[in-house]
Amino acid sequence: MRVQANFADYVPLSLLLLAFAELQGRPVWLIHTLCAVLVVGRLVHGYGVSQVKEDFRLRVVGITLTFAVLVAAALSALVPSYI
């Protein structure tokens, strides 16, 4: 249950920020890279949490990647597109 709750907490905001970055005309490679990192982060986190003996390291890696996408997308939304 915690895997779905964590997903529901962070992924919608990440996708919204990525949509804002795309609407601002950010480079395609940036959007694709951030989306790929988000998917990998959520997969790693989900795998770590779903193990019978939970692997805390995988949870940390997964959430770190998710937060990295959140921060990068938020910063991208704050920086004017003409820079």
PyMOL Python script that loads the backbone (N, CA, C, O; Angstrom):
from pymol import cmd

cmd.read_pdbstr("""\
ATOM      1  N   MET A   1       0.818  -1.183   0.000  1.00  0.00           N
ATOM      2  CA  MET A   1       0.000   0.000   0.000  1.00  0.00           C
ATOM      3  C   MET A   1       0.870   1.259   0.000  1.00  0.00           C
ATOM      4  O   MET A   1       0.507   2.258  -0.622  1.00  0.00           O
ATOM      5  N   ARG A   2       1.997   1.224   0.680  1.00  0.00           N
ATOM      6  CA  ARG A   2       2.853   2.409   0.770  1.00  0.00           C
ATOM      7  C   ARG A   2       3.439   2.788  -0.588  1.00  0.00           C
ATOM      8  O   ARG A   2       3.694   3.964  -0.851  1.00  0.00           O
ATOM      9  N   VAL A   3       3.654   1.786  -1.458  1.00  0.00           N
ATOM     10  CA  VAL A   3       4.204   2.074  -2.789  1.00  0.00           C
ATOM     11  C   VAL A   3       3.236   2.957  -3.566  1.00  0.00           C
ATOM     12  O   VAL A   3       3.646   3.949  -4.169  1.00  0.00           O
ATOM     13  N   GLN A   4       1.954   2.601  -3.555  1.00  0.00           N
ATOM     14  CA  GLN A   4       0.973   3.395  -4.277  1.00  0.00           C
ATOM     15  C   GLN A   4       0.807   4.777  -3.658  1.00  0.00           C
ATOM     16  O   GLN A   4       0.628   5.762  -4.373  1.00  0.00           O
ATOM     17  N   ALA A   5       0.865   4.851  -2.341  1.00  0.00           N
ATOM     18  CA  ALA A   5       0.709   6.140  -1.674  1.00  0.00           C
ATOM     19  C   ALA A   5       1.881   7.065  -2.003  1.00  0.00           C
ATOM     20  O   ALA A   5       1.679   8.251  -2.263  1.00  0.00           O
ATOM     21  N   ASN A   6       3.096   6.534  -1.993  1.00  0.00           N
ATOM     22  CA  ASN A   6       4.253   7.348  -2.365  1.00  0.00           C
ATOM     23  C   ASN A   6       4.158   7.800  -3.815  1.00  0.00           C
ATOM     24  O   ASN A   6       4.490   8.940  -4.141  1.00  0.00           O
ATOM     25  N   PHE A   7       3.705   6.906  -4.678  1.00  0.00           N
ATOM     26  CA  PHE A   7       3.526   7.245  -6.085  1.00  0.00           C
ATOM     27  C   PHE A   7       2.525   8.390  -6.225  1.00  0.00           C
ATOM     28  O   PHE A   7       2.771   9.359  -6.943  1.00  0.00           O
ATOM     29  N   ALA A   8       1.400   8.267  -5.531  1.00  0.00           N
ATOM     30  CA  ALA A   8       0.347   9.280  -5.614  1.00  0.00           C
ATOM     31  C   ALA A   8       0.779  10.610  -5.004  1.00  0.00           C
ATOM     32  O   ALA A   8       0.247  11.657  -5.371  1.00  0.00           O
ATOM     33  N   ASP A   9       1.731  10.583  -4.081  1.00  0.00           N
ATOM     34  CA  ASP A   9       2.218  11.815  -3.461  1.00  0.00           C
ATOM     35  C   ASP A   9       3.104  12.628  -4.404  1.00  0.00           C
ATOM     36  O   ASP A   9       2.993  13.853  -4.467  1.00  0.00           O
ATOM     37  N   TYR A  10       3.976  11.950  -5.128  1.00  0.00           N
ATOM     38  CA  TYR A  10       5.038  12.660  -5.843  1.00  0.00           C
ATOM     39  C   TYR A  10       4.901  12.701  -7.357  1.00  0.00           C
ATOM     40  O   TYR A  10       5.332  13.675  -7.973  1.00  0.00           O
ATOM     41  N   VAL A  11       4.329  11.701  -7.968  1.00  0.00           N
ATOM     42  CA  VAL A  11       4.293  11.648  -9.432  1.00  0.00           C
ATOM     43  C   VAL A  11       3.379  12.718 -10.047  1.00  0.00           C
ATOM     44  O   VAL A  11       3.786  13.344 -11.025  1.00  0.00           O
ATOM     45  N   PRO A  12       2.176  12.960  -9.530  1.00  0.00           N
ATOM     46  CA  PRO A  12       1.358  14.011 -10.158  1.00  0.00           C
ATOM     47  C   PRO A  12       2.030  15.386 -10.162  1.00  0.00           C
ATOM     48  O   PRO A  12       1.970  16.102 -11.161  1.00  0.00           O
ATOM     49  N   LEU A  13       2.660  15.751  -9.065  1.00  0.00           N
ATOM     50  CA  LEU A  13       3.362  17.036  -9.014  1.00  0.00           C
ATOM     51  C   LEU A  13       4.530  17.048 -10.001  1.00  0.00           C
ATOM     52  O   LEU A  13       4.758  18.046 -10.684  1.00  0.00           O
ATOM     53  N   SER A  14       5.259  15.953 -10.074  1.00  0.00           N
ATOM     54  CA  SER A  14       6.374  15.857 -11.015  1.00  0.00           C
ATOM     55  C   SER A  14       5.888  16.021 -12.451  1.00  0.00           C
ATOM     56  O   SER A  14       6.483  16.759 -13.236  1.00  0.00           O
ATOM     57  N   LEU A  15       4.806  15.328 -12.787  1.00  0.00           N
ATOM     58  CA  LEU A  15       4.274  15.420 -14.150  1.00  0.00           C
ATOM     59  C   LEU A  15       3.758  16.821 -14.464  1.00  0.00           C
ATOM     60  O   LEU A  15       3.904  17.302 -15.587  1.00  0.00           O
ATOM     61  N   LEU A  16       3.165  17.465 -13.489  1.00  0.00           N
ATOM     62  CA  LEU A  16       2.686  18.839 -13.688  1.00  0.00           C
ATOM     63  C   LEU A  16       3.861  19.785 -13.942  1.00  0.00           C
ATOM     64  O   LEU A  16       3.807  20.620 -14.845  1.00  0.00           O
ATOM     65  N   LEU A  17       4.910  19.654 -13.151  1.00  0.00           N
ATOM     66  CA  LEU A  17       6.092  20.496 -13.347  1.00  0.00           C
ATOM     67  C   LEU A  17       6.772  20.202 -14.683  1.00  0.00           C
ATOM     68  O   LEU A  17       7.269  21.117 -15.340  1.00  0.00           O
ATOM     69  N   LEU A  18       6.795  18.946 -15.082  1.00  0.00           N
ATOM     70  CA  LEU A  18       7.362  18.596 -16.390  1.00  0.00           C
ATOM     71  C   LEU A  18       6.514  19.170 -17.524  1.00  0.00           C
ATOM     72  O   LEU A  18       7.051  19.592 -18.548  1.00  0.00           O
ATOM     73  N   ALA A  19       5.204  19.186 -17.347  1.00  0.00           N
ATOM     74  CA  ALA A  19       4.324  19.794 -18.357  1.00  0.00           C
ATOM     75  C   ALA A  19       4.586  21.296 -18.462  1.00  0.00           C
ATOM     76  O   ALA A  19       4.608  21.850 -19.560  1.00  0.00           O
ATOM     77  N   PHE A  20       4.786  21.951 -17.316  1.00  0.00           N
ATOM     78  CA  PHE A  20       5.127  23.381 -17.343  1.00  0.00           C
ATOM     79  C   PHE A  20       6.442  23.619 -18.077  1.00  0.00           C
ATOM     80  O   PHE A  20       6.563  24.563 -18.856  1.00  0.00           O
ATOM     81  N   ALA A  21       7.420  22.762 -17.825  1.00  0.00           N
ATOM     82  CA  ALA A  21       8.715  22.901 -18.497  1.00  0.00           C
ATOM     83  C   ALA A  21       8.547  22.734 -20.001  1.00  0.00           C
ATOM     84  O   ALA A  21       9.160  23.460 -20.783  1.00  0.00           O
ATOM     85  N   GLU A  22       7.724  21.786 -20.401  1.00  0.00           N
ATOM     86  CA  GLU A  22       7.491  21.579 -21.834  1.00  0.00           C
ATOM     87  C   GLU A  22       6.772  22.778 -22.446  1.00  0.00           C
ATOM     88  O   GLU A  22       7.108  23.209 -23.550  1.00  0.00           O
ATOM     89  N   LEU A  23       5.791  23.314 -21.737  1.00  0.00           N
ATOM     90  CA  LEU A  23       5.064  24.479 -22.246  1.00  0.00           C
ATOM     91  C   LEU A  23       5.952  25.712 -22.348  1.00  0.00           C
ATOM     92  O   LEU A  23       5.693  26.597 -23.164  1.00  0.00           O
ATOM     93  N   GLN A  24       6.995  25.778 -21.528  1.00  0.00           N
ATOM     94  CA  GLN A  24       7.923  26.900 -21.587  1.00  0.00           C
ATOM     95  C   GLN A  24       8.938  26.738 -22.715  1.00  0.00           C
ATOM     96  O   GLN A  24       9.753  27.631 -22.947  1.00  0.00           O
ATOM     97  N   GLY A  25       8.895  25.623 -23.406  1.00  0.00           N
ATOM     98  CA  GLY A  25       9.786  25.416 -24.537  1.00  0.00           C
ATOM     99  C   GLY A  25      11.166  24.913 -24.147  1.00  0.00           C
ATOM    100  O   GLY A  25      12.142  25.157 -24.857  1.00  0.00           O
ATOM    101  N   ARG A  26      11.251  24.222 -23.039  1.00  0.00           N
ATOM    102  CA  ARG A  26      12.543  23.630 -22.640  1.00  0.00           C
ATOM    103  C   ARG A  26      12.968  22.595 -23.666  1.00  0.00           C
ATOM    104  O   ARG A  26      12.124  22.028 -24.360  1.00  0.00           O
ATOM    105  N   PRO A  27      14.263  22.343 -23.770  1.00  0.00           N
ATOM    106  CA  PRO A  27      14.745  21.378 -24.773  1.00  0.00           C
ATOM    107  C   PRO A  27      14.133  19.986 -24.567  1.00  0.00           C
ATOM    108  O   PRO A  27      13.894  19.549 -23.441  1.00  0.00           O
ATOM    109  N   VAL A  28      13.892  19.319 -25.680  1.00  0.00           N
ATOM    110  CA  VAL A  28      13.284  17.993 -25.648  1.00  0.00           C
ATOM    111  C   VAL A  28      14.155  17.018 -24.859  1.00  0.00           C
ATOM    112  O   VAL A  28      13.639  16.176 -24.125  1.00  0.00           O
ATOM    113  N   TRP A  29      15.469  17.132 -25.009  1.00  0.00           N
ATOM    114  CA  TRP A  29      16.358  16.197 -24.306  1.00  0.00           C
ATOM    115  C   TRP A  29      16.207  16.344 -22.794  1.00  0.00           C
ATOM    116  O   TRP A  29      16.319  15.360 -22.064  1.00  0.00           O
ATOM    117  N   LEU A  30      15.956  17.555 -22.321  1.00  0.00           N
ATOM    118  CA  LEU A  30      15.787  17.779 -20.881  1.00  0.00           C
ATOM    119  C   LEU A  30      14.505  17.117 -20.374  1.00  0.00           C
ATOM    120  O   LEU A  30      14.508  16.441 -19.346  1.00  0.00           O
ATOM    121  N   ILE A  31      13.421  17.319 -21.102  1.00  0.00           N
ATOM    122  CA  ILE A  31      12.137  16.732 -20.710  1.00  0.00           C
ATOM    123  C   ILE A  31      12.238  15.205 -20.722  1.00  0.00           C
ATOM    124  O   ILE A  31      11.792  14.544 -19.785  1.00  0.00           O
ATOM    125  N   HIS A  32      12.821  14.653 -21.776  1.00  0.00           N
ATOM    126  CA  HIS A  32      12.936  13.193 -21.884  1.00  0.00           C
ATOM    127  C   HIS A  32      13.839  12.626 -20.797  1.00  0.00           C
ATOM    128  O   HIS A  32      13.548  11.572 -20.233  1.00  0.00           O
ATOM    129  N   THR A  33      14.917  13.312 -20.507  1.00  0.00           N
ATOM    130  CA  THR A  33      15.823  12.840 -19.458  1.00  0.00           C
ATOM    131  C   THR A  33      15.135  12.850 -18.096  1.00  0.00           C
ATOM    132  O   THR A  33      15.233  11.884 -17.339  1.00  0.00           O
ATOM    133  N   LEU A  34      14.448  13.928 -17.793  1.00  0.00           N
ATOM    134  CA  LEU A  34      13.747  14.008 -16.510  1.00  0.00           C
ATOM    135  C   LEU A  34      12.648  12.951 -16.404  1.00  0.00           C
ATOM    136  O   LEU A  34      12.464  12.351 -15.345  1.00  0.00           O
ATOM    137  N   CYS A  35      11.930  12.725 -17.483  1.00  0.00           N
ATOM    138  CA  CYS A  35      10.889  11.688 -17.467  1.00  0.00           C
ATOM    139  C   CYS A  35      11.498  10.301 -17.267  1.00  0.00           C
ATOM    140  O   CYS A  35      10.964   9.492 -16.509  1.00  0.00           O
ATOM    141  N   ALA A  36      12.610  10.024 -17.942  1.00  0.00           N
ATOM    142  CA  ALA A  36      13.267   8.720 -17.795  1.00  0.00           C
ATOM    143  C   ALA A  36      13.781   8.526 -16.371  1.00  0.00           C
ATOM    144  O   ALA A  36      13.651   7.440 -15.805  1.00  0.00           O
ATOM    145  N   VAL A  37      14.363   9.574 -15.793  1.00  0.00           N
ATOM    146  CA  VAL A  37      14.853   9.487 -14.413  1.00  0.00           C
ATOM    147  C   VAL A  37      13.693   9.264 -13.456  1.00  0.00           C
ATOM    148  O   VAL A  37      13.820   8.504 -12.496  1.00  0.00           O
ATOM    149  N   LEU A  38      12.568   9.915 -13.704  1.00  0.00           N
ATOM    150  CA  LEU A  38      11.392   9.721 -12.854  1.00  0.00           C
ATOM    151  C   LEU A  38      10.904   8.273 -12.920  1.00  0.00           C
ATOM    152  O   LEU A  38      10.606   7.669 -11.890  1.00  0.00           O
ATOM    153  N   VAL A  39      10.823   7.725 -14.115  1.00  0.00           N
ATOM    154  CA  VAL A  39      10.366   6.334 -14.266  1.00  0.00           C
ATOM    155  C   VAL A  39      11.328   5.380 -13.574  1.00  0.00           C
ATOM    156  O   VAL A  39      10.897   4.484 -12.848  1.00  0.00           O
ATOM    157  N   VAL A  40      12.625   5.563 -13.793  1.00  0.00           N
ATOM    158  CA  VAL A  40      13.614   4.687 -13.155  1.00  0.00           C
ATOM    159  C   VAL A  40      13.542   4.819 -11.635  1.00  0.00           C
ATOM    160  O   VAL A  40      13.589   3.818 -10.920  1.00  0.00           O
ATOM    161  N   GLY A  41      13.432   6.027 -11.153  1.00  0.00           N
ATOM    162  CA  GLY A  41      13.346   6.242  -9.706  1.00  0.00           C
ATOM    163  C   GLY A  41      12.140   5.563  -9.083  1.00  0.00           C
ATOM    164  O   GLY A  41      12.249   4.949  -8.022  1.00  0.00           O
ATOM    165  N   ARG A  42      10.997   5.670  -9.735  1.00  0.00           N
ATOM    166  CA  ARG A  42       9.792   5.044  -9.191  1.00  0.00           C
ATOM    167  C   ARG A  42       9.872   3.526  -9.266  1.00  0.00           C
ATOM    168  O   ARG A  42       9.397   2.838  -8.362  1.00  0.00           O
ATOM    169  N   LEU A  43      10.469   2.989 -10.338  1.00  0.00           N
ATOM    170  CA  LEU A  43      10.628   1.534 -10.439  1.00  0.00           C
ATOM    171  C   LEU A  43      11.561   1.000  -9.358  1.00  0.00           C
ATOM    172  O   LEU A  43      11.273  -0.016  -8.724  1.00  0.00           O
ATOM    173  N   VAL A  44      12.681   1.692  -9.152  1.00  0.00           N
ATOM    174  CA  VAL A  44      13.633   1.263  -8.128  1.00  0.00           C
ATOM    175  C   VAL A  44      12.989   1.342  -6.746  1.00  0.00           C
ATOM    176  O   VAL A  44      13.131   0.425  -5.938  1.00  0.00           O
ATOM    177  N   HIS A  45      12.291   2.425  -6.480  1.00  0.00           N
ATOM    178  CA  HIS A  45      11.627   2.589  -5.189  1.00  0.00           C
ATOM    179  C   HIS A  45      10.585   1.490  -4.977  1.00  0.00           C
ATOM    180  O   HIS A  45      10.534   0.871  -3.915  1.00  0.00           O
ATOM    181  N   GLY A  46       9.762   1.256  -5.986  1.00  0.00           N
ATOM    182  CA  GLY A  46       8.735   0.234  -5.882  1.00  0.00           C
ATOM    183  C   GLY A  46       9.313  -1.154  -5.669  1.00  0.00           C
ATOM    184  O   GLY A  46       8.775  -1.942  -4.892  1.00  0.00           O
ATOM    185  N   TYR A  47      10.394  -1.450  -6.350  1.00  0.00           N
ATOM    186  CA  TYR A  47      11.038  -2.753  -6.182  1.00  0.00           C
ATOM    187  C   TYR A  47      11.606  -2.885  -4.766  1.00  0.00           C
ATOM    188  O   TYR A  47      11.474  -3.935  -4.138  1.00  0.00           O
ATOM    189  N   GLY A  48      12.228  -1.835  -4.275  1.00  0.00           N
ATOM    190  CA  GLY A  48      12.802  -1.873  -2.934  1.00  0.00           C
ATOM    191  C   GLY A  48      11.764  -2.058  -1.849  1.00  0.00           C
ATOM    192  O   GLY A  48      12.001  -2.773  -0.875  1.00  0.00           O
ATOM    193  N   VAL A  49      10.614  -1.421  -2.008  1.00  0.00           N
ATOM    194  CA  VAL A  49       9.563  -1.507  -1.002  1.00  0.00           C
ATOM    195  C   VAL A  49       8.828  -2.850  -1.075  1.00  0.00           C
ATOM    196  O   VAL A  49       8.362  -3.351  -0.052  1.00  0.00           O
ATOM    197  N   SER A  50       8.721  -3.431  -2.259  1.00  0.00           N
ATOM    198  CA  SER A  50       7.910  -4.634  -2.428  1.00  0.00           C
ATOM    199  C   SER A  50       8.619  -5.924  -2.023  1.00  0.00           C
ATOM    200  O   SER A  50       8.000  -6.988  -2.041  1.00  0.00           O
ATOM    201  N   GLN A  51       9.875  -5.858  -1.665  1.00  0.00           N
ATOM    202  CA  GLN A  51      10.596  -7.055  -1.246  1.00  0.00           C
ATOM    203  C   GLN A  51      10.127  -7.506   0.136  1.00  0.00           C
ATOM    204  O   GLN A  51       9.751  -6.692   0.979  1.00  0.00           O
ATOM    205  N   VAL A  52      10.159  -8.824   0.348  1.00  0.00           N
ATOM    206  CA  VAL A  52       9.771  -9.357   1.654  1.00  0.00           C
ATOM    207  C   VAL A  52      10.663  -8.764   2.735  1.00  0.00           C
ATOM    208  O   VAL A  52      10.178  -8.279   3.757  1.00  0.00           O
ATOM    209  N   LYS A  53      11.960  -8.806   2.502  1.00  0.00           N
ATOM    210  CA  LYS A  53      12.899  -8.104   3.380  1.00  0.00           C
ATOM    211  C   LYS A  53      13.257  -6.805   2.659  1.00  0.00           C
ATOM    212  O   LYS A  53      14.113  -6.783   1.775  1.00  0.00           O
ATOM    213  N   GLU A  54      12.593  -5.742   3.051  1.00  0.00           N
ATOM    214  CA  GLU A  54      12.704  -4.466   2.347  1.00  0.00           C
ATOM    215  C   GLU A  54      14.151  -3.999   2.258  1.00  0.00           C
ATOM    216  O   GLU A  54      14.889  -4.003   3.243  1.00  0.00           O
ATOM    217  N   ASP A  55      14.540  -3.592   1.033  1.00  0.00           N
ATOM    218  CA  ASP A  55      15.889  -3.076   0.803  1.00  0.00           C
ATOM    219  C   ASP A  55      15.833  -1.551   0.899  1.00  0.00           C
ATOM    220  O   ASP A  55      15.411  -0.871  -0.036  1.00  0.00           O
ATOM    221  N   PHE A  56      16.262  -1.038   2.033  1.00  0.00           N
ATOM    222  CA  PHE A  56      16.180   0.396   2.295  1.00  0.00           C
ATOM    223  C   PHE A  56      17.023   1.205   1.312  1.00  0.00           C
ATOM    224  O   PHE A  56      16.665   2.332   0.970  1.00  0.00           O
ATOM    225  N   ARG A  57      18.131   0.642   0.860  1.00  0.00           N
ATOM    226  CA  ARG A  57      19.005   1.366  -0.082  1.00  0.00           C
ATOM    227  C   ARG A  57      18.270   1.673  -1.381  1.00  0.00           C
ATOM    228  O   ARG A  57      18.412   2.764  -1.934  1.00  0.00           O
ATOM    229  N   LEU A  58      17.478   0.709  -1.872  1.00  0.00           N
ATOM    230  CA  LEU A  58      16.728   0.943  -3.106  1.00  0.00           C
ATOM    231  C   LEU A  58      15.654   2.007  -2.910  1.00  0.00           C
ATOM    232  O   LEU A  58      15.387   2.803  -3.811  1.00  0.00           O
ATOM    233  N   ARG A  59      15.049   2.017  -1.748  1.00  0.00           N
ATOM    234  CA  ARG A  59      14.067   3.070  -1.451  1.00  0.00           C
ATOM    235  C   ARG A  59      14.730   4.438  -1.489  1.00  0.00           C
ATOM    236  O   ARG A  59      14.183   5.386  -2.052  1.00  0.00           O
ATOM    237  N   VAL A  60      15.907   4.536  -0.890  1.00  0.00           N
ATOM    238  CA  VAL A  60      16.616   5.817  -0.844  1.00  0.00           C
ATOM    239  C   VAL A  60      17.004   6.265  -2.245  1.00  0.00           C
ATOM    240  O   VAL A  60      16.837   7.434  -2.593  1.00  0.00           O
ATOM    241  N   VAL A  61      17.517   5.350  -3.047  1.00  0.00           N
ATOM    242  CA  VAL A  61      17.895   5.697  -4.429  1.00  0.00           C
ATOM    243  C   VAL A  61      16.658   6.151  -5.202  1.00  0.00           C
ATOM    244  O   VAL A  61      16.699   7.155  -5.912  1.00  0.00           O
ATOM    245  N   GLY A  62      15.571   5.416  -5.063  1.00  0.00           N
ATOM    246  CA  GLY A  62      14.350   5.759  -5.789  1.00  0.00           C
ATOM    247  C   GLY A  62      13.796   7.114  -5.412  1.00  0.00           C
ATOM    248  O   GLY A  62      13.431   7.898  -6.288  1.00  0.00           O
ATOM    249  N   ILE A  63      13.728   7.402  -4.138  1.00  0.00           N
ATOM    250  CA  ILE A  63      13.172   8.682  -3.720  1.00  0.00           C
ATOM    251  C   ILE A  63      14.129   9.828  -4.032  1.00  0.00           C
ATOM    252  O   ILE A  63      13.696  10.949  -4.300  1.00  0.00           O
ATOM    253  N   THR A  64      15.427   9.547  -3.996  1.00  0.00           N
ATOM    254  CA  THR A  64      16.405  10.580  -4.371  1.00  0.00           C
ATOM    255  C   THR A  64      16.245  10.961  -5.841  1.00  0.00           C
ATOM    256  O   THR A  64      16.275  12.142  -6.187  1.00  0.00           O
ATOM    257  N   LEU A  65      16.078   9.967  -6.698  1.00  0.00           N
ATOM    258  CA  LEU A  65      15.862  10.256  -8.116  1.00  0.00           C
ATOM    259  C   LEU A  65      14.552  11.024  -8.329  1.00  0.00           C
ATOM    260  O   LEU A  65      14.491  11.940  -9.149  1.00  0.00           O
ATOM    261  N   THR A  66      13.520  10.649  -7.597  1.00  0.00           N
ATOM    262  CA  THR A  66      12.237  11.339  -7.715  1.00  0.00           C
ATOM    263  C   THR A  66      12.367  12.795  -7.273  1.00  0.00           C
ATOM    264  O   THR A  66      11.875  13.696  -7.952  1.00  0.00           O
ATOM    265  N   PHE A  67      13.022  13.026  -6.144  1.00  0.00           N
ATOM    266  CA  PHE A  67      13.214  14.392  -5.672  1.00  0.00           C
ATOM    267  C   PHE A  67      14.113  15.197  -6.603  1.00  0.00           C
ATOM    268  O   PHE A  67      13.918  16.402  -6.764  1.00  0.00           O
ATOM    269  N   ALA A  68      15.086  14.546  -7.212  1.00  0.00           N
ATOM    270  CA  ALA A  68      15.952  15.241  -8.173  1.00  0.00           C
ATOM    271  C   ALA A  68      15.127  15.753  -9.350  1.00  0.00           C
ATOM    272  O   ALA A  68      15.342  16.869  -9.822  1.00  0.00           O
ATOM    273  N   VAL A  69      14.188  14.942  -9.822  1.00  0.00           N
ATOM    274  CA  VAL A  69      13.310  15.381 -10.914  1.00  0.00           C
ATOM    275  C   VAL A  69      12.427  16.534 -10.455  1.00  0.00           C
ATOM    276  O   VAL A  69      12.250  17.510 -11.184  1.00  0.00           O
ATOM    277  N   LEU A  70      11.871  16.428  -9.252  1.00  0.00           N
ATOM    278  CA  LEU A  70      11.038  17.511  -8.723  1.00  0.00           C
ATOM    279  C   LEU A  70      11.806  18.827  -8.644  1.00  0.00           C
ATOM    280  O   LEU A  70      11.306  19.872  -9.058  1.00  0.00           O
ATOM    281  N   VAL A  71      13.006  18.767  -8.117  1.00  0.00           N
ATOM    282  CA  VAL A  71      13.824  19.980  -7.971  1.00  0.00           C
ATOM    283  C   VAL A  71      14.212  20.537  -9.336  1.00  0.00           C
ATOM    284  O   VAL A  71      14.096  21.741  -9.565  1.00  0.00           O
ATOM    285  N   ALA A  72      14.667  19.686 -10.237  1.00  0.00           N
ATOM    286  CA  ALA A  72      15.085  20.152 -11.566  1.00  0.00           C
ATOM    287  C   ALA A  72      13.917  20.751 -12.334  1.00  0.00           C
ATOM    288  O   ALA A  72      14.069  21.784 -12.985  1.00  0.00           O
ATOM    289  N   ALA A  73      12.751  20.113 -12.264  1.00  0.00           N
ATOM    290  CA  ALA A  73      11.583  20.646 -12.973  1.00  0.00           C
ATOM    291  C   ALA A  73      11.104  21.954 -12.341  1.00  0.00           C
ATOM    292  O   ALA A  73      10.679  22.866 -13.050  1.00  0.00           O
ATOM    293  N   ALA A  74      11.171  22.046 -11.023  1.00  0.00           N
ATOM    294  CA  ALA A  74      10.765  23.286 -10.348  1.00  0.00           C
ATOM    295  C   ALA A  74      11.711  24.428 -10.698  1.00  0.00           C
ATOM    296  O   ALA A  74      11.268  25.542 -10.975  1.00  0.00           O
ATOM    297  N   LEU A  75      13.006  24.153 -10.687  1.00  0.00           N
ATOM    298  CA  LEU A  75      13.973  25.184 -11.072  1.00  0.00           C
ATOM    299  C   LEU A  75      13.793  25.600 -12.522  1.00  0.00           C
ATOM    300  O   LEU A  75      13.933  26.775 -12.862  1.00  0.00           O
ATOM    301  N   SER A  76      13.483  24.631 -13.373  1.00  0.00           N
ATOM    302  CA  SER A  76      13.243  24.941 -14.771  1.00  0.00           C
ATOM    303  C   SER A  76      12.035  25.862 -14.931  1.00  0.00           C
ATOM    304  O   SER A  76      12.024  26.741 -15.792  1.00  0.00           O
ATOM    305  N   ALA A  77      11.031  25.656 -14.103  1.00  0.00           N
ATOM    306  CA  ALA A  77       9.838  26.506 -14.175  1.00  0.00           C
ATOM    307  C   ALA A  77      10.119  27.923 -13.677  1.00  0.00           C
ATOM    308  O   ALA A  77       9.457  28.875 -14.093  1.00  0.00           O
ATOM    309  N   LEU A  78      11.102  28.059 -12.788  1.00  0.00           N
ATOM    310  CA  LEU A  78      11.419  29.380 -12.228  1.00  0.00           C
ATOM    311  C   LEU A  78      12.355  30.200 -13.111  1.00  0.00           C
ATOM    312  O   LEU A  78      12.334  31.430 -13.061  1.00  0.00           O
ATOM    313  N   VAL A  79      13.162  29.541 -13.903  1.00  0.00           N
ATOM    314  CA  VAL A  79      14.131  30.245 -14.748  1.00  0.00           C
ATOM    315  C   VAL A  79      13.431  30.704 -16.015  1.00  0.00           C
ATOM    316  O   VAL A  79      12.770  29.902 -16.675  1.00  0.00           O
ATOM    317  N   PRO A  80      13.562  31.976 -16.369  1.00  0.00           N
ATOM    318  CA  PRO A  80      12.936  32.457 -17.606  1.00  0.00           C
ATOM    319  C   PRO A  80      13.457  31.685 -18.811  1.00  0.00           C
ATOM    320  O   PRO A  80      14.615  31.267 -18.840  1.00  0.00           O
ATOM    321  N   SER A  81      12.595  31.500 -19.799  1.00  0.00           N
ATOM    322  CA  SER A  81      12.953  30.687 -20.963  1.00  0.00           C
ATOM    323  C   SER A  81      13.924  31.393 -21.916  1.00  0.00           C
ATOM    324  O   SER A  81      14.505  30.742 -22.785  1.00  0.00           O
ATOM    325  N   TYR A  82      14.107  32.679 -21.774  1.00  0.00           N
ATOM    326  CA  TYR A  82      15.017  33.397 -22.675  1.00  0.00           C
ATOM    327  C   TYR A  82      16.471  33.306 -22.214  1.00  0.00           C
ATOM    328  O   TYR A  82      17.359  33.780 -22.922  1.00  0.00           O
ATOM    329  N   ILE A  83      16.743  32.711 -21.046  1.00  0.00           N
ATOM    330  CA  ILE A  83      18.117  32.581 -20.572  1.00  0.00           C
ATOM    331  C   ILE A  83      18.730  31.349 -21.162  1.00  0.00           C
ATOM    332  O   ILE A  83      19.893  31.048 -20.891  1.00  0.00           O
TER     333      ILE A  83
END
""", "prot")
cmd.dss("prot")
cmd.show_as("cartoon", "prot")
cmd.util.cbc("prot")
cmd.orient("prot")
